[in-house]
Amino acid sequence: MSIAIVSHLASLGCTEWTGGSNRRVYVSDEVAATAIGLVVRYYDSGNVSGASLNGSKISNSEAREVLAAIRGCYYDCTTEKFVGSRHGVAAALRAQVSA
């Protein structure tokens, strides 16, 4: 499944990195947010102006917490596992590949 996941993540615009024997695909914040159904609107200042998670309104502080939790997620091609994945990001991305 590793090749399918890597191909899918690449098609979503995720960034592949190779260093030494490591090979990773970094999941962008936007891809992770979309995968779990997080929609965030911002003021021109960059602050959160409103958000919803799977169609349900959440507070701005909850949105910031979820964004912080999903930031930095990547797929390790060697172990074939998502690292740093919270809030169901890995499960959602795996489901997209299986669909």
C-alpha positions as CSV (number, residue, x, y, z in Angstrom):
1,M,0.0,0.0,0.0
2,S,3.0,2.3,0.4
3,I,3.2,3.1,-3.3
4,A,-0.5,3.9,-3.4
5,I,-0.3,6.2,-0.4
6,V,2.8,8.0,-1.7
7,S,1.2,8.5,-5.1
8,H,-2.0,9.7,-3.5
9,L,-0.2,12.2,-1.2
10,A,1.9,13.4,-4.2
11,S,-1.3,14.0,-6.2
12,L,-2.6,16.2,-3.3
13,G,0.6,18.3,-3.4
14,C,2.4,16.8,-0.5
15,T,6.2,17.2,-0.4
16,E,8.6,14.2,-0.7
17,W,11.9,14.3,1.2
18,T,14.8,11.9,1.0
19,G,17.9,12.1,3.3
20,G,20.3,9.2,3.7
21,S,18.2,6.1,4.2
22,N,15.1,8.1,5.1
23,R,12.2,8.8,2.7
24,R,9.3,10.8,3.9
25,V,6.2,12.5,2.4
26,Y,5.2,15.6,4.4
27,V,1.5,16.2,4.6
28,S,0.7,19.9,4.2
29,D,-1.6,21.6,6.8
30,E,-4.2,22.2,4.1
31,V,-4.3,18.5,3.0
32,A,-4.5,17.3,6.7
33,A,-7.3,19.8,7.4
34,T,-9.3,18.8,4.4
35,A,-8.8,15.1,5.2
36,I,-10.4,15.5,8.6
37,G,-13.1,17.9,7.5
38,L,-11.7,21.0,9.1
39,V,-12.6,24.3,7.3
40,V,-11.0,27.5,8.7
41,R,-11.6,31.1,7.6
42,Y,-9.0,33.8,8.4
43,Y,-9.0,37.5,8.9
44,D,-6.5,39.5,6.8
45,S,-4.3,39.5,9.9
46,G,-4.0,35.7,9.7
47,N,-6.0,35.1,12.8
48,V,-8.9,32.6,12.7
49,S,-12.2,34.2,12.0
50,G,-14.3,31.1,12.1
51,A,-14.1,27.3,11.7
52,S,-16.1,24.1,11.4
53,L,-15.1,20.5,11.8
54,N,-17.1,18.0,9.8
55,G,-19.8,20.6,9.3
56,S,-20.2,21.5,13.0
57,K,-19.1,25.0,14.1
58,I,-16.1,25.0,16.5
59,S,-14.6,27.9,18.4
60,N,-11.6,29.8,17.0
61,S,-9.4,28.5,19.9
62,E,-10.5,24.9,19.1
63,A,-9.6,25.5,15.4
64,R,-6.1,26.7,16.5
65,E,-5.6,23.7,18.7
66,V,-6.6,21.3,15.9
67,L,-4.3,23.1,13.4
68,A,-1.4,22.9,15.9
69,A,-2.1,19.2,16.5
70,I,-2.1,18.2,12.8
71,R,0.9,20.3,11.8
72,G,4.1,18.4,10.9
73,C,2.5,15.1,10.0
74,Y,4.4,12.9,7.5
75,Y,4.3,9.4,6.0
76,D,7.5,7.4,6.6
77,C,8.0,5.3,3.5
78,T,10.4,2.9,5.3
79,T,8.1,1.9,8.1
80,E,4.9,2.6,6.1
81,K,3.4,4.6,8.9
82,F,2.2,8.1,9.5
83,V,4.2,10.0,12.1
84,G,2.8,12.9,14.1
85,S,-0.7,12.2,13.0
86,R,-3.5,13.3,15.3
87,H,-7.2,13.9,15.0
88,G,-7.7,11.0,12.5
89,V,-5.5,12.4,9.7
90,A,-3.8,9.1,9.0
91,A,-7.1,7.1,9.0
92,A,-8.7,9.7,6.7
93,L,-5.8,9.7,4.2
94,R,-5.7,5.8,4.2
95,A,-9.4,5.7,3.6
96,Q,-9.0,8.0,0.6
97,V,-6.4,5.7,-0.9
98,S,-8.6,2.6,-0.3
99,A,-11.7,4.2,-1.8
